[in-house]
Amino acid sequence: MKSLPTQIVIENVLQSKMRGKVAYQGALSSSAALNISYVKPYNDPSNKGYQRPVDTKRCNDFAVYLSKGDDALFTPILLNAAGQWEFHSYDRIRPSFGRLICKGKASLMDGQHRLGGIERYTQETNSEINIPFLTFHSLDEDEEIKLFDTINTKAKGIGPSLSKYLRRDSDELSWIATELLVRRDSPFYNIGSIIGKRTKGRHVTLQNLYRTLHFLIKEPSVVLATKEEKLVLTISYFDSIKAALPSQWIDYQGYRLTHIVCLDALSIAGSKVLNICLSESKKFDIKLISKHTKKLATIDWSTDGSLKYVKGLSGSRTLAEELEEIML
């Protein structure tokens, strides 16, 4: 598994040190990357394996991502050469720049699904792509396992809210959700968090709004609208709710109106309200929306009332049926 039938040479490599460990950085062809690396499965007989079984779906998703062309950038794969790669500088003037002579395979510590997707993509397209890599010259097996564990347990993702924010220029609902948080005329302006971190007074995340927009903007009459029209409709709908229940809207501790389970219920029921308003007026009539939402003032939204038992999506759907009946 660790041997190579013939040596493989990688050109234009940069040698460096990381915390006292010699490392190499560069790029190699996809075919070379697949031939030069191997994976240590968690159930390896040596008891020094650690890699989980490959997830075919993740590989396929990455192959699809690569099909986007030049925009499909990705991070370097991480390898441990275990002393089987030799570095030779090109000259004395550039002692850290040269070539690697690979005499054996390197253990793949991070990038299993990227390589799996690359393998599928190159097979289907009959092509080669360059793969960036970072290789440690030699880590012992315990160091290798410890680094793998750190990468996969200590590293923290950016979170779904910030992810949606970063996609706002390419995804319609992400754009609308972002606008709901940054526009001063939005009822969510002072109670929302773009990065997903809830603080006192800011308890609605961008991810929460992204999710609830799926419920609100689902009827054909609304789906066909432009994103700007959808934004106006969403602001108008929730602003009319805020106008009908101003105290309940701003008091998160005392009322459940802006708790996520209730916002989802308001959106599920609101999709019917917006559809009827558009059907009746044939245009975006804000006054007609308010005519329906002001009826929500008849509900007890307090946190110690009957709504305190409403939990999860099933609770939102049940509450939405009641809200729809009241508003319509």
N, C-alpha and C positions, 0 to 999 in steps of 0.2 A: 504493500500500500504506500510505503514511504519512498520507495526507490523510483528512479526515472530511467527509462531505457537509454536515453542520451541526455547529455547536459543541455540546459536551456540558458541562453544568454539574454539578459535584459540590459539595454543600453540607456544612457542618460539618466542615471540614478543619483540621487543626492543622499549622502551618508550624514547622519547627525546623531546626537545623543539625547535621550529623554530620561531624566532622573537617573543618570548613570548607565542606562541601557543603550547599546548601539542599535540604531534603527535605520531603515532605508525607505526612501520615498521615490515614487516614480509612477510609470504607467506601463501596462503590458497588454498584449492583444487578448481578446476574449478566449481564443483557443488555447493560448499559453496559460491563462489564468485557470482554466478548467483542468488542464493537464498537470499543472504545477502544485495544486492544492488538494487537500483531503480533509475530511471531517471526522472528529472523534465523537461517536454517538455516546449518549449517556449510559448505555448498557454495554460499553466496550469491555471485553474480558480483562483488560488491564486494570479495571477499576479507576482509571484516570480519564474516562470519557465524560462529556458534559453537554454535548449538543442535543437539543430536542429533535424529534422527527421533523422532516421538512414538511411545510404546509403548502400543498400544491396550489391552493387558491392564491396564496400570497405571491408565489412565483409567477402564476399566470397574470395576476394584477400588475406585477412589475414589468412583465413582457409587454402588456398593453400600454403601460406608461412609456416604455422605450419607443413604442411606435409613434409617439408624438414628434419624434425627430430631434432637432437641435435644442428644443426647450427641455428635453428629458435629461436633466442633470442629476447626478447622484454622488454620494459620498464614497470615499475610498474603502475598500475591503481591508480587513485587519488580519495579518498572518504572523505566525511564529515559525521562523526558518530552522530553529533548533540547531543552529551551528552548521547547517548543510549548504548555506549560500556563502560564497566568497566575494568580497568587494575588491575591485582593482581600479584605482584612480587612473584617469587619462594621463595626467602629468603631475609634476611636483608643484606647479603653480596653482593647480586646482585639486588639492588632495581630497576634497570631499565630493568630487564629481567624477563619476566613472561608470563602470559596468558591473553587473552581478553575474557570477557564474553559479548557476543553480544545479547542484549535484543530487539533490533529493527533493521530495515534496515538502511543502510547508503546511502546517496545521492552520486551517481556516477558523479564526476565532470569532469574527464578526463579518457577516455578509453572505450567509448561506442562501437566503431567499433572493438576494440580488443576483448571485451567480446562477441560481436556478432559473430566474426569469431571463437572464442574459443568455443562458444556454438555449432556452426555448425560442427566444427572439432570433438569435443568430441561425438556428436551424431552420426556422420558418422563412427567414428572409435571405438565407444563404449569404450572410454578410459577416464582417468582423467589426468590432468596436473596441476602442481603447478603454481600459479599466484602470482607474487610479488605485494605488495600493500604498499601505504603510506596513512594513514588515519589521518585526524585532529580530535581531540577529540570533539571539538565543535566550529563551525563557525556559525555566524548568517546568515540569508539568503542573506543579502546585501553583506557581506564579501565573501560568496560563489560565488555570481554572479560576483563580482569584480575580484576574482581570476580566474574564468573561462574566463572572458573577457581578462585578462592579458595573460593567457596561449595561447589563440587563436588569439590574435592580436598583441602582443608585441614580442613574440618569433619569431625569424627569422630563416628560414631553411638554410641549407648549400648551397643551390643553385645547379642547374643542372650540372654546370661545375665540381665542386668539387665532386659531386656525381659520375659522369662518371670516374673521376680520381680514386676514391676509388674502382671502379668496374673493373679496368684495368686488373686485374689478372683473371677475370672470364668472361669478355665480350670482344670479338675480336675487335669491332670497338672502344671501349673505350681505348684499348691498343694502337691501331694504332694512334688514335687522341692524346693520351698522348705522344707517341714517336715523333710525328710531332712537339711537342712543346719543348721537352727536348733534342732532337738530334741536334748537332751543324751543321750537314750537311743538315738539313731540312730548306727549305725556310721560314718556319713559326717560326723558333727558336727565332728570335729577335722581332717578332711582335705579339706573342701570350701570353695569360694569362691562367694559369691552374685553378686558383681559381674563374675565371669568372669576376674579377674586371678589367674594362678597365681603362688604364692609357695612358698618352701620349706615343705614339710609340707602345703600346701593345693594339691593338684594336680587335684582333681575339681571342675569347674565346675557351676553349676546347669544350664547348657545340656547338659552331658554327661549329667547325671541325667535331664533331660527326655527326651533321646533314648533312653537305655537303658530308661526306663519304657515306652516304646512297644513294646519287645521283650518286656518282662517281663509287662505287663498286656495280653495280647491274646487269651487263651483265653476262651471264652464264660462259663465258671464264674467267672472273675475279673472280667471286664468288667461283669457284672451286680451286683457288689458295690458298696457305698457307697464314697465316697472315703476315709472313715475306715478302713474295712475293708481297702481296697487299701493304705493307708499301713501298717497293722499287718502285713499280709502281706509288704510290701516290706522293712520293718525286720526282721521275723522271718527272712526268707530271707537277707538279707545279714549279719545279726547272727550267724546260725548258721555262715555261711562264715567270719566273723571269729573266732568261737570255735574253729572247727576249725583255722584257720591264723592264729593271733594275730601271730606274728612277720612272716609274709609280708604281712599286711594293713597293718602300720604302716611297713614298710621299702620305700618306693617305689623307692629306688635299687637295692636288691639283688634285689627280686622284682617280677614283672609282674602280680601278682594284682589290684591296683587301677589298672593302666594301662587306659585307655579301651577298647582293643581287647579286653582280657580281661573287663572289666565287661560289655561288650556281649555277649560270648560267654556269660558267666554268666547274663545276662538272657534270652538266646534259649533256652538250655537250661532256665533256671529257670521259664520259662512252662509247660513240660511238667511239671516237678516240682510246681509249685503246682496245676496242673490235676489231676494224679493224687492228690495229697494231699487235695484237696477231694472228689474222687470217692470216695476210700476212706473218709474220715472223716465226710463230709457236714457238716463244720464246719471252722473255722480251727484246725487242730491244729499247734501250733508244734513239738511233740516229733516229729511225723511228718516235718516238713520237715527237722529236724536229722538224722534217720535217713538221709536221702539225701545231704545236703550234707557230712557228715563224711567221705564217701568221697573228697572232693576232696583230702584230705591225701596221697593216693597219687601225686599229680602233682608233678612238679618245676616249680615256679613261678619259679625263679631267672632273672635277666635274662641270664645267660650260658648258659642251657640251650636246649633245642629251641624254647621259646616265643619266643625273641628273633627268630625269623623270621616270626612271625605279624604281619601288617600289614593294615590296612584292614578294611572290612566283610566282604569275601570271606574274609579270614583269621578274623574273628570267627565267621562261619557255619561254617567248617570245624572250628574249635576247639569250637564249641557241639555239633557232632555227637559229638565224642569225650567231652565233659563229660556229655552226656545219656546216653550209653551207660554211663559209669562210675556215674553217680548212680542210674540206673534199672535 
